[in-house]
Amino acid sequence: MIKRRSWAEPWKIKMVEHLRMTTREERLKAIEAAGYNTFLLKSEDVYIDLLTDSGTNAMSDRQWAGLMIGDEAYAGSRNFFHLDDTVREYYAYKHMVPTHQGRGAEHILSQILIKKGDFIPGNMYFTTTRLHQELAGGTFVDVIVDEAHDTESEFPFKGNVDLKKLENLIHKVGAENIPYICIATTVNMAGGQPISLENIKALRKIADQHGISVVHDMTRVAENAWFIKEREAGYADKSVREIVHEICSLTDHATMSAKKDPLVNIGGFLATNDEDVFRKAQNLVVIYEGLHTYGGMAGRDMEALAIGIKESLHDDHIQARVGQTQYLGNKLLEYGIPIVKPIGSHGVFIDAKKFLPHLSQDVFPAQTLAAEIYIEAGVRTMERGIISAGRNKATGDHNRPKLELVRITLPRRVYTQAHIDVTAESIADVYARRESIKGLRFTYEPEYLRFFQARFEPLEPGKA
Ligand SMILES: *Cc1c(COP(=O)(O)O)cnc(C)c1O
């Protein structure tokens, strides 16, 4: 890696996409029409779109060139073999089955590994991951360290598994009812917090003692590797690529949403070292996604993905990627805005309970704040709190997560430092008028993953 004075990007801009600027009146109309849910806004009505880092990556000239050598054969596309080789070389898994995106891989792996009544420990839930575990008959159990639930804790590895919690669960329900431990690298729902290699090695040992396998949600593994390089003793001189290889080598199976780390707009895969799981996955993918050599992706998409994986593992790229996120987080801290610390990899998470302390969780502070940030400046963020957490299957009540957050997520290689400045300035303006914000109530609540399509109205007409 070449030393630079700041996190400046190792690329320059070759093509631009125009954005539409709106007035406050237009934005008020737009958010009302969207039921105060930023997921239901038209992207045309958004100026700076920080809803998600999923599928919003800017591809490189090499990736765009890759699209032109797409081999759209139904079976055995050459781009499949390029992707297959890349996954083996960079991520160390023996076998790969492409899927249309991450949840396609989660669905198939859950169906293969989970039987009814099983328990699946994990370092905090993720929405689609947990849902697929439940649909397969399993119950998710959160075994992340307590620090992950504390927005003030500066613990460097808030994505770690609490090994005591894991051992207690094994003791309580029996190893035979735990098909696997699921670890996510940089834990999305904890604010983009990393897991340490020390922790992965320790839980690998426990898993081996009990004959339990380890599934790796590797959606943001490169970002996790960067934090290991920066924070974990013994890794400062290792490259991100080497650290990623080591993480993957310690796990048995993996699911990847290629819309994140690997710098493409769509795609995913399932990877495994187990022949039997591989054969079953190849069989199931035909039913739900497509033939096992494309799994829902076009040949050209697999080519862009293979190239994107290699680009995503350059230290310079990851330094700029995480550097931009740190820049935004530090700006917000300068304005006194309560955010999750340490600042994560893919986004900055505002603590909505602290931002709006006068609102109870039942009037959805984070959902409300996301709507207000949009009204302020056309910046789109999203809720990660009580709405995302859904309802308890048994009691019907809301799950009440400790964390009530607004996620400001940064697409990779898309926005400039000035866009980041505007974002921080407009959130500071909302903060200045926070006491006038009142909260929302449901007007429509979908059954599954309700945060995507739920609709709301303001408790007091005319304001969120
Ligand atoms: C996005 C994501 C998924 C699901 O992937 P999709 O491509 O959106 O289906 C799974 N796990 C994590 C941690 C994610 O961020």
The ligand as an SDF file (V2000), in Angstrom:
LIG
                    3D

 15 15  0  0  0  0  0  0  0  0999 V2000
  -27.5690   -7.2040    2.3310 C   0  0  0  0  0  0  0  0  0  0  0  0
  -27.2580   -8.2470    3.3120 C   0  0  0  0  0  0  0  0  0  0  0  0
  -27.7600   -9.5510    3.1770 C   0  0  0  0  0  0  0  0  0  0  0  0
  -28.7660   -9.9440    2.1010 C   0  0  0  0  0  0  0  0  0  0  0  0
  -28.2840   -9.7590    0.8380 O   0  0  0  0  0  0  0  0  0  0  0  0
  -29.2100   -9.2770   -0.4120 P   0  0  0  0  0  0  0  0  0  0  0  0
  -28.2530   -9.2210   -1.5350 O   0  0  0  0  0  0  0  0  0  0  0  0
  -29.7840   -7.9440   -0.0500 O   0  0  0  0  0  0  0  0  0  0  0  0
  -30.2640  -10.3000   -0.6000 O   0  0  0  0  0  0  0  0  0  0  0  0
  -27.3710  -10.4880    4.1130 C   0  0  0  0  0  0  0  0  0  0  0  0
  -26.5560  -10.1660    5.1350 N   0  0  0  0  0  0  0  0  0  0  0  0
  -26.0610   -8.9280    5.2940 C   0  0  0  0  0  0  0  0  0  0  0  0
  -25.1680   -8.6250    6.4400 C   0  0  0  0  0  0  0  0  0  0  0  0
  -26.3990   -7.9240    4.3930 C   0  0  0  0  0  0  0  0  0  0  0  0
  -25.9380   -6.6900    4.5880 O   0  0  0  0  0  0  0  0  0  0  0  0
  1  2  1  0
  2  3  1  0
  2 14  2  0
  3  4  1  0
  3 10  2  0
  4  5  1  0
  5  6  1  0
  6  7  2  0
  6  8  1  0
  6  9  1  0
 10 11  1  0
 11 12  2  0
 12 13  1  0
 12 14  1  0
 14 15  1  0
M  END
$$$$
